[in-house]
Amino acid sequence: MPKTYLIITAAVIPHLRYGHYEGDASIRLNRYIESIPRAVALAKEREITPVVVENSLQGRCSEEFLSKLEQRFGCKVIVMAPTPQTDVTLQWKAVLELEQIKHGIESIGAKPEDMIVKLTGRYSLESGIALDSVMDAEAAGKSAVAKFFNVCTKEYVHDDCVLGLIAARVKHLAEFNYITSPEYGSPEVQFARYLRSFPSDDLLEVRDLGMRCVFGESGEELLV
């Protein structure tokens, strides 16, 4: 029987290309400590296995710090080592997050039919409605769950989606990759178009994720 996993992406010390610096680490860590335990608790209530994949602490933290982080978050933390293409692909955060998802999938030994829920660690689940939708989709044998919405214009868009929380089966995430060229659209558009290529009855489109986004560059918050 397929399993469902919640992979939470995090970067306590983000890459300098994003306009951040190491002094931001304590602010980001506090945000993670506020949001991740809530998501972990909601996942465990639904028998979803949570794991955090962190991409900035390799060689920069002690085992003691990592252990404390796991205690704070309430789940396993996988520290991802930089990959050869990481510096090339950092132009889009979504590309690095996809690397984190795939690394997490490999680390936990998820199977092709297992369902993966990906959550951006700085974003807060205000309720479990999105996870309930994923469980409904899993029970119905669907392949993916998403909210089609543009977070900048704050309106429904057919081929745009909220990447802060998406769900898809391992086999579909494994075959997807971004094309880092503007002519192919933003990461949100590319992933939305990929999902739209599925049969309509294989995709669960939701209106409410019950998630509070906190955008890193501006600090703006948006409930979606």
FIVOMI-488301 format. One line per field, with one value per residue: chain; x, y, z of N, C-alpha, C in turn; residue number from 1. Coordinates in steps of 0.001 Angstrom, whole numbers, plus 500000, padded with zeros to 6 digits. Each point is the difference from the previous one (the first is absolute). Example, Ala and Ser with C-alpha at 12.3 -4.5 7.8 and 13.67 -1.06 7.14 Angstrom:
chain	c(A / A)
n.u	c(513190 / 499650)
n.v	c(494310 / 501050)
n.w	c(507800 / 499280)
ca.u	c(499110 / 500820)
ca.v	c(501190 / 501190)
ca.w	c(500000 / 500060)
c.u	c(500900 / 499230)
c.v	c(501200 / 501090)
c.w	c(500000 / 500730)
n	c(1 / 2)
This chain:
chain	c(A / A / A / A / A / A / A / A / A / A / A / A / A / A / A / A / A / A / A / A / A / A / A / A / A / A / A / A / A / A / A / A / A / A / A / A / A / A / A / A / A / A / A / A / A / A / A / A / A / A / A / A / A / A / A / A / A / A / A / A / A / A / A / A / A / A / A / A / A / A / A / A / A / A / A / A / A / A / A / A / A / A / A / A / A / A / A / A / A / A / A / A / A / A / A / A / A / A / A / A / A / A / A / A / A / A / A / A / A / A / A / A / A / A / A / A / A / A / A / A / A / A / A / A / A / A / A / A / A / A / A / A / A / A / A / A / A / A / A / A / A / A / A / A / A / A / A / A / A / A / A / A / A / A / A / A / A / A / A / A / A / A / A / A / A / A / A / A / A / A / A / A / A / A / A / A / A / A / A / A / A / A / A / A / A / A / A / A / A / A / A / A / A / A / A / A / A / A / A / A / A / A / A / A / A / A / A / A / A / A / A / A / A / A / A / A / A / A / A / A / A / A / A / A)
n.u	c(500852 / 499711 / 501124 / 499730 / 500830 / 500370 / 500483 / 500624 / 500050 / 501294 / 500359 / 500598 / 501023 / 499141 / 500006 / 501198 / 499812 / 499440 / 501153 / 500213 / 500191 / 501127 / 499938 / 499460 / 501034 / 500244 / 499743 / 500700 / 500987 / 499803 / 500003 / 501063 / 500523 / 499499 / 500445 / 501222 / 500154 / 499364 / 500758 / 501053 / 499453 / 499657 / 501236 / 500573 / 499148 / 500524 / 500933 / 500348 / 501008 / 500364 / 500663 / 501046 / 500105 / 501172 / 500168 / 500114 / 499760 / 500156 / 500664 / 498805 / 499719 / 499900 / 500357 / 500551 / 500412 / 500418 / 500491 / 500438 / 500447 / 500386 / 500506 / 500480 / 500425 / 500478 / 501058 / 500300 / 501262 / 499831 / 501311 / 499653 / 500916 / 500783 / 499242 / 500598 / 498669 / 500185 / 501278 / 499869 / 499325 / 500849 / 500018 / 499484 / 499385 / 499016 / 501064 / 500511 / 498781 / 499968 / 501233 / 499532 / 498924 / 500744 / 500788 / 498933 / 499479 / 501208 / 500124 / 498716 / 500505 / 499431 / 498868 / 500025 / 499205 / 501012 / 499258 / 500509 / 499888 / 500189 / 500634 / 499929 / 501147 / 500173 / 499271 / 498956 / 499769 / 499000 / 499874 / 499317 / 499318 / 501217 / 500415 / 498831 / 500220 / 501257 / 499537 / 499104 / 500984 / 500750 / 498952 / 499898 / 501273 / 499812 / 500566 / 499176 / 500451 / 499248 / 500427 / 499148 / 501049 / 499931 / 501073 / 500413 / 499206 / 500236 / 500120 / 498902 / 500945 / 499515 / 501034 / 499621 / 500923 / 499547 / 501284 / 499496 / 498906 / 500619 / 499281 / 500846 / 499699 / 500788 / 499316 / 499060 / 500338 / 500242 / 498944 / 499702 / 500322 / 500514 / 499556 / 501240 / 498933 / 500023 / 500403 / 500413 / 500099 / 499366 / 500677 / 499239 / 500283 / 501300 / 499966 / 499318 / 500759 / 500993 / 499448 / 499839 / 501176 / 499694 / 499430 / 498928 / 499622 / 501243 / 499392 / 500351 / 499111 / 500730 / 499035 / 500180 / 501180 / 499329 / 500727 / 500820 / 500102 / 501309 / 499892 / 501086 / 499792 / 498678 / 499855 / 499462 / 498816 / 499661 / 498715 / 500347)
n.v	c(498798 / 500969 / 500635 / 500849 / 500837 / 500718 / 500561 / 500477 / 500978 / 500058 / 501251 / 499586 / 499650 / 500842 / 499647 / 500536 / 499168 / 499543 / 500653 / 498789 / 500003 / 499580 / 501322 / 499600 / 499205 / 500838 / 500982 / 499408 / 499715 / 501196 / 500419 / 499246 / 500463 / 501119 / 499781 / 499480 / 500234 / 501093 / 500127 / 499760 / 500761 / 500891 / 499804 / 499993 / 500998 / 500147 / 499592 / 501258 / 499431 / 500842 / 500774 / 500573 / 500639 / 500114 / 501147 / 500521 / 498931 / 499427 / 499391 / 500460 / 498768 / 499927 / 498778 / 500692 / 500943 / 499043 / 499394 / 501180 / 500139 / 498731 / 500296 / 501143 / 499409 / 499022 / 500066 / 499039 / 500445 / 500062 / 500013 / 500783 / 499180 / 501047 / 500121 / 499331 / 499812 / 499909 / 500360 / 499112 / 499180 / 500642 / 500231 / 498799 / 500525 / 500046 / 500298 / 500798 / 500517 / 499958 / 500509 / 500859 / 500186 / 500026 / 500833 / 500660 / 499934 / 500267 / 500980 / 500220 / 499788 / 501150 / 499345 / 499559 / 499146 / 500192 / 500654 / 501034 / 500520 / 501027 / 500418 / 501259 / 499778 / 501116 / 499199 / 500571 / 498756 / 500766 / 498990 / 498879 / 501017 / 500507 / 499613 / 500479 / 501047 / 499999 / 499807 / 500942 / 500756 / 499712 / 500161 / 501079 / 499787 / 501264 / 500732 / 501042 / 500951 / 501020 / 501208 / 500206 / 500790 / 501295 / 499789 / 500429 / 499475 / 498931 / 499239 / 499312 / 499114 / 499666 / 500681 / 500224 / 499831 / 499652 / 500307 / 500872 / 499496 / 498924 / 499124 / 498989 / 499008 / 499164 / 499125 / 500873 / 500100 / 498696 / 500074 / 500835 / 500931 / 501048 / 500868 / 500316 / 500225 / 501332 / 499558 / 499186 / 501231 / 500541 / 499666 / 500972 / 500703 / 499717 / 500084 / 501145 / 500362 / 499589 / 500570 / 501069 / 499423 / 499886 / 498807 / 500679 / 498739 / 500295 / 501175 / 500272 / 500846 / 500679 / 500503 / 499178 / 500569 / 501035 / 500664 / 500441 / 500653 / 499882 / 500988 / 499291 / 500453 / 499967 / 498751 / 500227 / 500029 / 498771 / 499986 / 498752)
n.w	c(500000 / 499118 / 500289 / 500972 / 499400 / 501040 / 498885 / 501068 / 499110 / 500297 / 500296 / 501116 / 499208 / 499447 / 498730 / 499865 / 498996 / 501109 / 500188 / 500558 / 501284 / 500549 / 500115 / 498829 / 500284 / 501003 / 499129 / 499019 / 500877 / 500512 / 498737 / 499739 / 501127 / 499470 / 498763 / 500058 / 501310 / 499621 / 498918 / 500760 / 500950 / 499059 / 499541 / 501188 / 500203 / 498776 / 500815 / 499811 / 499372 / 500992 / 499164 / 500591 / 498835 / 500597 / 499341 / 501220 / 500748 / 498799 / 500977 / 500374 / 500414 / 501308 / 500347 / 500993 / 499132 / 499177 / 501061 / 500395 / 498747 / 500005 / 501188 / 499528 / 498877 / 500752 / 499152 / 499153 / 500104 / 498692 / 500213 / 499014 / 499501 / 499741 / 498932 / 499017 / 499810 / 501314 / 499832 / 499031 / 500769 / 500783 / 498681 / 500190 / 501037 / 499115 / 499242 / 500925 / 500146 / 498666 / 500034 / 500907 / 499234 / 498903 / 500681 / 500452 / 498783 / 499519 / 500883 / 499783 / 498781 / 499635 / 499843 / 498734 / 500653 / 500828 / 500892 / 499360 / 501210 / 499203 / 501089 / 499606 / 500634 / 499307 / 499241 / 500521 / 500403 / 499640 / 499145 / 500176 / 499470 / 499777 / 501188 / 500435 / 499209 / 500462 / 501228 / 499685 / 499482 / 501058 / 500783 / 499218 / 500327 / 500367 / 499054 / 500146 / 500814 / 499616 / 500354 / 499001 / 500166 / 499680 / 500750 / 498795 / 499076 / 500800 / 498930 / 499704 / 499694 / 498820 / 499513 / 501242 / 500917 / 501189 / 499852 / 500873 / 499434 / 499594 / 499323 / 499897 / 499212 / 500654 / 499290 / 500352 / 501268 / 499907 / 499216 / 500995 / 499112 / 500615 / 499107 / 500344 / 499263 / 500027 / 498820 / 500968 / 500472 / 501021 / 501116 / 500516 / 498920 / 500030 / 501323 / 499936 / 498981 / 500756 / 501079 / 499244 / 499811 / 501314 / 499922 / 499656 / 499851 / 499587 / 499939 / 501269 / 499514 / 500886 / 500750 / 501021 / 500238 / 500496 / 499121 / 500951 / 498853 / 500178 / 499122 / 499674 / 498776 / 500069 / 500434 / 498791 / 500609 / 499633 / 500320 / 499688)
ca.u	c(499148 / 500831 / 500135 / 500006 / 501072 / 500077 / 501376 / 500054 / 501292 / 500512 / 501358 / 500224 / 500938 / 499742 / 501086 / 500156 / 499344 / 498623 / 499982 / 500048 / 501336 / 499944 / 499311 / 498578 / 499783 / 499212 / 498625 / 499425 / 499867 / 498831 / 498802 / 499857 / 499589 / 498579 / 499123 / 500209 / 499363 / 498559 / 499778 / 500357 / 498910 / 498849 / 500313 / 499966 / 498591 / 499410 / 500902 / 500918 / 501354 / 500672 / 501456 / 500516 / 501231 / 500682 / 501019 / 501040 / 500775 / 501041 / 501312 / 499879 / 499352 / 500436 / 498993 / 499170 / 499052 / 499061 / 499149 / 499082 / 499080 / 499025 / 499128 / 499118 / 499076 / 499189 / 500156 / 501355 / 500529 / 501014 / 500825 / 500367 / 501291 / 499892 / 500197 / 500786 / 499232 / 499307 / 500349 / 499454 / 498544 / 499480 / 499316 / 498605 / 499878 / 499177 / 500854 / 500685 / 498997 / 499745 / 501132 / 499758 / 498933 / 500519 / 500953 / 499194 / 499380 / 501036 / 500459 / 498988 / 499681 / 498608 / 499722 / 499381 / 498581 / 499823 / 499616 / 500863 / 499511 / 501142 / 499643 / 501086 / 500077 / 499655 / 498567 / 499305 / 498687 / 499052 / 499088 / 500401 / 499113 / 500773 / 500384 / 498774 / 499772 / 500971 / 499563 / 498845 / 500529 / 500679 / 498962 / 499315 / 500960 / 500456 / 501459 / 500555 / 499113 / 500580 / 499131 / 500382 / 499825 / 501196 / 500147 / 500287 / 498755 / 499006 / 498808 / 500072 / 500574 / 499911 / 501311 / 500901 / 499638 / 500695 / 501027 / 500278 / 499482 / 499486 / 500146 / 500019 / 500620 / 501443 / 500331 / 499810 / 501036 / 501285 / 500178 / 499845 / 501127 / 499780 / 500871 / 500314 / 500013 / 498762 / 499006 / 499162 / 499157 / 500511 / 499869 / 498595 / 499306 / 500481 / 499454 / 498553 / 499769 / 500293 / 498837 / 498856 / 500153 / 499406 / 498546 / 499325 / 499530 / 501174 / 500511 / 499066 / 500200 / 499401 / 499836 / 500506 / 501104 / 500131 / 501429 / 500444 / 501300 / 500813 / 500956 / 501307 / 500584 / 499261 / 499375 / 498540 / 499292 / 498814 / 499301 / 499493)
ca.v	c(501202 / 501206 / 500838 / 501442 / 500681 / 501460 / 500478 / 501430 / 500536 / 501069 / 500504 / 500938 / 501011 / 499980 / 500368 / 501448 / 500483 / 500360 / 501295 / 499835 / 499837 / 499070 / 500603 / 499668 / 498613 / 499886 / 500374 / 498900 / 498842 / 500238 / 499787 / 498546 / 499430 / 500324 / 499393 / 498584 / 499073 / 499979 / 499150 / 498634 / 499486 / 499770 / 498829 / 498791 / 499726 / 499346 / 498886 / 500412 / 500021 / 501262 / 500096 / 501298 / 499937 / 501279 / 500065 / 501013 / 499756 / 499004 / 500484 / 501276 / 499813 / 498824 / 498963 / 500446 / 500981 / 499275 / 499249 / 500968 / 500415 / 498917 / 500049 / 501164 / 499785 / 498815 / 499000 / 499838 / 501048 / 499531 / 501111 / 499703 / 500518 / 500689 / 499162 / 500714 / 500992 / 500915 / 501398 / 500390 / 500053 / 500845 / 501179 / 499799 / 499228 / 498817 / 498941 / 499416 / 499271 / 498730 / 499155 / 499564 / 499000 / 498752 / 499467 / 499450 / 498767 / 498971 / 499741 / 499257 / 498769 / 500022 / 499194 / 500774 / 500314 / 500775 / 501397 / 500974 / 501366 / 500899 / 501245 / 500938 / 500022 / 501292 / 500196 / 499422 / 499406 / 500523 / 498893 / 498785 / 499796 / 499561 / 498606 / 499203 / 499892 / 499033 / 498663 / 499682 / 499699 / 498702 / 498968 / 499917 / 499560 / 501106 / 500119 / 501275 / 500988 / 501342 / 501168 / 500785 / 501359 / 500830 / 500664 / 501422 / 500680 / 499527 / 499542 / 498694 / 499928 / 498594 / 499369 / 500543 / 499317 / 500332 / 498979 / 499844 / 498688 / 499174 / 498575 / 499167 / 498700 / 499981 / 499741 / 501226 / 500954 / 499507 / 500274 / 501435 / 500913 / 501347 / 500526 / 501334 / 501002 / 500779 / 499723 / 498880 / 500435 / 499896 / 498656 / 499747 / 499738 / 498719 / 498871 / 499980 / 499417 / 498568 / 499371 / 500093 / 498975 / 498772 / 499895 / 500875 / 499258 / 499528 / 501184 / 500660 / 501449 / 500485 / 501451 / 500494 / 499236 / 500307 / 500235 / 501389 / 500189 / 501130 / 500134 / 500298 / 501268 / 501156 / 499745 / 500048 / 498780 / 499768 / 498773 / 499392)
ca.w	c(500000 / 499937 / 501179 / 499760 / 500722 / 499945 / 499916 / 500312 / 499563 / 500865 / 499791 / 501102 / 499494 / 498555 / 499105 / 499861 / 498779 / 500314 / 500653 / 501445 / 500554 / 501114 / 501127 / 499911 / 500410 / 501226 / 499672 / 499245 / 500885 / 500865 / 499172 / 499844 / 501289 / 500154 / 498999 / 499702 / 500951 / 499739 / 498835 / 500397 / 500835 / 499138 / 499180 / 500830 / 500311 / 498827 / 499679 / 498939 / 500559 / 499684 / 500018 / 499558 / 499208 / 500202 / 498948 / 500217 / 501225 / 499791 / 500424 / 500700 / 501294 / 500744 / 500203 / 501132 / 499468 / 499170 / 500912 / 500620 / 498945 / 499866 / 501173 / 499844 / 498891 / 500269 / 498944 / 499481 / 499132 / 499060 / 499523 / 498616 / 499543 / 498712 / 498824 / 498985 / 499253 / 500901 / 499755 / 498709 / 500024 / 501073 / 499486 / 500397 / 501242 / 499749 / 499469 / 501153 / 500784 / 499322 / 500374 / 501377 / 499979 / 499432 / 500970 / 501087 / 499507 / 499988 / 501372 / 500763 / 499285 / 499536 / 498817 / 498905 / 500194 / 501229 / 499805 / 500668 / 500204 / 500208 / 500677 / 500278 / 501462 / 500599 / 499884 / 501155 / 499796 / 500980 / 500261 / 499308 / 498854 / 498835 / 500234 / 499830 / 498552 / 499489 / 500407 / 499149 / 498669 / 500106 / 500100 / 498705 / 498996 / 499158 / 499921 / 500451 / 500626 / 499893 / 499889 / 498833 / 500541 / 499884 / 501300 / 499785 / 499621 / 500977 / 499293 / 499344 / 498652 / 499590 / 499905 / 501021 / 501240 / 501242 / 500202 / 501431 / 500379 / 498910 / 500277 / 498803 / 500213 / 499789 / 498598 / 499229 / 500418 / 499504 / 498573 / 499733 / 500205 / 499479 / 498955 / 500544 / 498939 / 500132 / 498949 / 500424 / 501099 / 501367 / 500558 / 500315 / 498739 / 499460 / 500757 / 499762 / 498669 / 500125 / 500633 / 499077 / 498965 / 500516 / 499794 / 500962 / 501168 / 500737 / 500678 / 500912 / 500057 / 501238 / 500115 / 501282 / 500582 / 501423 / 500202 / 500022 / 499351 / 500441 / 498914 / 500579 / 499595 / 500485 / 501300 / 499832 / 500334 / 499195 / 500331 / 498768)
c.u	c(500885 / 500005 / 499953 / 501053 / 499839 / 501476 / 499977 / 501384 / 500409 / 501407 / 500249 / 500927 / 499865 / 501191 / 500027 / 499326 / 498571 / 499913 / 500016 / 501459 / 499873 / 499316 / 498514 / 499684 / 499118 / 498535 / 499306 / 499771 / 498789 / 498698 / 499746 / 499487 / 498531 / 499118 / 500147 / 499358 / 498491 / 499679 / 500275 / 498869 / 498765 / 500206 / 499862 / 498571 / 499323 / 500849 / 500802 / 501386 / 500719 / 501525 / 500386 / 501272 / 500619 / 501173 / 501148 / 500946 / 501114 / 501364 / 499966 / 499281 / 500499 / 498875 / 499048 / 498934 / 498921 / 499005 / 498958 / 498955 / 498904 / 499033 / 499001 / 498921 / 499083 / 500079 / 501460 / 500378 / 501104 / 500764 / 500548 / 501341 / 499813 / 500277 / 500772 / 499241 / 499364 / 500306 / 499429 / 498499 / 499433 / 499307 / 498503 / 499961 / 499244 / 500832 / 500724 / 499022 / 499672 / 501139 / 499804 / 498938 / 500550 / 501032 / 499257 / 499362 / 500999 / 500395 / 499004 / 499582 / 498558 / 499861 / 499256 / 498551 / 499735 / 499678 / 500923 / 499277 / 501228 / 499503 / 501248 / 500007 / 499622 / 498498 / 499274 / 498647 / 499077 / 498953 / 500515 / 499223 / 500759 / 500410 / 498795 / 499698 / 500941 / 499575 / 498784 / 500466 / 500677 / 498972 / 499284 / 500936 / 500484 / 501515 / 500568 / 498914 / 500676 / 498909 / 500516 / 499648 / 501314 / 500149 / 500339 / 498734 / 498853 / 498681 / 500242 / 500611 / 500085 / 501351 / 501043 / 499596 / 500824 / 501007 / 500323 / 499493 / 499397 / 500142 / 499960 / 500657 / 501476 / 500347 / 499857 / 501030 / 501349 / 500238 / 499902 / 501299 / 499639 / 500953 / 500265 / 500223 / 498666 / 498929 / 499073 / 499109 / 500660 / 499914 / 498545 / 499203 / 500419 / 499405 / 498496 / 499685 / 500280 / 498804 / 498791 / 500108 / 499446 / 498531 / 499280 / 499542 / 501144 / 500593 / 498914 / 500380 / 499275 / 499920 / 500689 / 501103 / 500125 / 501434 / 500318 / 501401 / 500697 / 501123 / 501316 / 500537 / 499314 / 499445 / 498485 / 499387 / 498730 / 499400 / 499380 / 499256)
c.v	c(501249 / 500772 / 501471 / 500648 / 501517 / 500376 / 501517 / 500514 / 501179 / 500388 / 501062 / 501125 / 500019 / 500496 / 501510 / 500551 / 500430 / 501347 / 499919 / 499928 / 499186 / 500568 / 499729 / 498651 / 499885 / 500345 / 498856 / 498788 / 500161 / 499796 / 498510 / 499362 / 500284 / 499152 / 498488 / 499066 / 499888 / 499074 / 498536 / 499373 / 499673 / 498762 / 498716 / 499627 / 499212 / 498819 / 500264 / 500121 / 501287 / 499887 / 501385 / 499756 / 501397 / 500079 / 500977 / 499695 / 498971 / 500599 / 501276 / 499858 / 498708 / 498971 / 500398 / 500993 / 499298 / 499211 / 500914 / 500464 / 498945 / 499978 / 501148 / 499743 / 498805 / 498939 / 499949 / 501175 / 499405 / 501219 / 499621 / 500627 / 500712 / 499034 / 500793 / 501093 / 501054 / 501458 / 500509 / 500256 / 500942 / 501255 / 499932 / 499168 / 498699 / 498834 / 499305 / 499233 / 498655 / 499017 / 499451 / 498901 / 498658 / 499358 / 499362 / 498678 / 498848 / 499592 / 499166 / 498711 / 499923 / 499246 / 500826 / 500415 / 500785 / 501452 / 500903 / 501338 / 500854 / 501308 / 500852 / 500280 / 501307 / 500269 / 499212 / 499416 / 500462 / 498951 / 498783 / 499744 / 499501 / 498535 / 499076 / 499797 / 498976 / 498576 / 499553 / 499602 / 498641 / 498869 / 499790 / 499570 / 501088 / 500170 / 501289 / 500895 / 501362 / 501061 / 500833 / 501464 / 500735 / 500827 / 501481 / 500782 / 499631 / 499617 / 498618 / 500154 / 498523 / 499301 / 500699 / 499338 / 500484 / 498879 / 499773 / 498686 / 499337 / 498541 / 499238 / 498670 / 500050 / 499861 / 501253 / 501059 / 499602 / 500386 / 501479 / 500751 / 501358 / 500282 / 501450 / 501017 / 500727 / 499649 / 498851 / 500359 / 499804 / 498554 / 499635 / 499629 / 498646 / 498810 / 499881 / 499355 / 498499 / 499266 / 500002 / 498975 / 498650 / 499919 / 500783 / 499257 / 499421 / 501112 / 500583 / 501470 / 500539 / 501522 / 500564 / 499072 / 500231 / 500287 / 501490 / 500080 / 501207 / 500136 / 500564 / 501377 / 501202 / 499835 / 500070 / 498643 / 499894 / 498667 / 499438 / 498712)
c.w	c(500000 / 501323 / 499588 / 500892 / 499856 / 500000 / 500152 / 499627 / 500876 / 499587 / 501061 / 499563 / 498483 / 499192 / 499787 / 498739 / 500253 / 500714 / 501509 / 500455 / 501277 / 501239 / 500007 / 500627 / 501234 / 499757 / 499280 / 500896 / 500911 / 499230 / 499817 / 501294 / 500283 / 499086 / 499849 / 501028 / 499821 / 498829 / 500327 / 500814 / 499160 / 499127 / 500807 / 500384 / 498886 / 499520 / 498733 / 500639 / 499612 / 500050 / 499495 / 499192 / 500004 / 499022 / 500259 / 501159 / 499840 / 500353 / 500816 / 501337 / 500639 / 500073 / 501129 / 499526 / 499181 / 500855 / 500652 / 498986 / 499819 / 501172 / 499875 / 498940 / 500239 / 498920 / 499561 / 499110 / 499139 / 499498 / 498630 / 499651 / 498662 / 498845 / 498945 / 499286 / 500890 / 499693 / 498685 / 500104 / 501057 / 499512 / 500310 / 501267 / 499762 / 499481 / 501143 / 500880 / 499366 / 500276 / 501415 / 500045 / 499532 / 500932 / 501169 / 499613 / 500032 / 501415 / 500801 / 499308 / 499527 / 498680 / 498930 / 500233 / 501290 / 499655 / 500817 / 500087 / 500249 / 500607 / 500182 / 501501 / 500667 / 499974 / 501088 / 499594 / 501118 / 500376 / 499238 / 498725 / 498767 / 500139 / 499880 / 498513 / 499385 / 500342 / 499190 / 498601 / 499980 / 500009 / 498670 / 498872 / 499066 / 500112 / 500570 / 500584 / 499890 / 500048 / 498836 / 500278 / 499811 / 501272 / 499853 / 499669 / 500930 / 499336 / 499384 / 498612 / 499633 / 500003 / 500880 / 501311 / 501174 / 500281 / 501467 / 500557 / 498774 / 500426 / 498688 / 500343 / 499592 / 498519 / 499141 / 500372 / 499427 / 498542 / 499654 / 500276 / 499412 / 498843 / 500368 / 498875 / 500035 / 498974 / 500375 / 501191 / 501351 / 500483 / 500289 / 498746 / 499430 / 500750 / 499797 / 498651 / 500010 / 500613 / 499069 / 498868 / 500460 / 499569 / 501100 / 501249 / 500834 / 500862 / 500893 / 500098 / 501229 / 500009 / 501218 / 500510 / 501506 / 500390 / 499952 / 499394 / 500617 / 498988 / 500517 / 499675 / 500657 / 501415 / 499931 / 500336 / 499154 / 500387 / 498726 / 500298)
n	c(1 / 2 / 3 / 4 / 5 / 6 / 7 / 8 / 9 / 10 / 11 / 12 / 13 / 14 / 15 / 16 / 17 / 18 / 19 / 20 / 21 / 22 / 23 / 24 / 25 / 26 / 27 / 28 / 29 / 30 / 31 / 32 / 33 / 34 / 35 / 36 / 37 / 38 / 39 / 40 / 41 / 42 / 43 / 44 / 45 / 46 / 47 / 48 / 49 / 50 / 51 / 52 / 53 / 54 / 55 / 56 / 57 / 58 / 59 / 60 / 61 / 62 / 63 / 64 / 65 / 66 / 67 / 68 / 69 / 70 / 71 / 72 / 73 / 74 / 75 / 76 / 77 / 78 / 79 / 80 / 81 / 82 / 83 / 84 / 85 / 86 / 87 / 88 / 89 / 90 / 91 / 92 / 93 / 94 / 95 / 96 / 97 / 98 / 99 / 100 / 101 / 102 / 103 / 104 / 105 / 106 / 107 / 108 / 109 / 110 / 111 / 112 / 113 / 114 / 115 / 116 / 117 / 118 / 119 / 120 / 121 / 122 / 123 / 124 / 125 / 126 / 127 / 128 / 129 / 130 / 131 / 132 / 133 / 134 / 135 / 136 / 137 / 138 / 139 / 140 / 141 / 142 / 143 / 144 / 145 / 146 / 147 / 148 / 149 / 150 / 151 / 152 / 153 / 154 / 155 / 156 / 157 / 158 / 159 / 160 / 161 / 162 / 163 / 164 / 165 / 166 / 167 / 168 / 169 / 170 / 171 / 172 / 173 / 174 / 175 / 176 / 177 / 178 / 179 / 180 / 181 / 182 / 183 / 184 / 185 / 186 / 187 / 188 / 189 / 190 / 191 / 192 / 193 / 194 / 195 / 196 / 197 / 198 / 199 / 200 / 201 / 202 / 203 / 204 / 205 / 206 / 207 / 208 / 209 / 210 / 211 / 212 / 213 / 214 / 215 / 216 / 217 / 218 / 219 / 220 / 221 / 222 / 223 / 224)
